[in-house]
Amino acid sequence: MAAEEGVVIACHTKEEFDSQMNKAKETGKLVIIDFTASWCGPCRAIAPVFVEFAKKFSRAVFLKVDVDELKDVAAEYKIEAMPTFLFIKNGEKIDTVVGARREDLHASIEKHVAAPSASA
């Protein structure tokens, strides 16, 4: 279990995505999904930042979904722009950050995740 902490988990199939979502729901963890696309410049720019946040906020589950690879998942969440970051807790969407806006993304993570486990 600990091996998954602090990493961004890329979901390449609907099954993988559903499995991660179900696991997070069972444990009551916050899920932050990065809806991205390989051709999207801002997505590539924010990707290392997302990884950095995954390391800092190990209590949340960080998923990455390529909208071209998992069209049905993107459609299910009505994703219209990339990157879009969705915050999901207990199966409910609680927040959204659209665009590669580091500060907004960080603020939303801080708001929804209890203080990081490492003391500041």
Helices and strands as residue ranges (DSSP letters): G 2-4, E 8-11, H 14-27, E 30-36, H 41-56, E 61-66, H 71-76, E 84-89, E 92-98, H 102-112
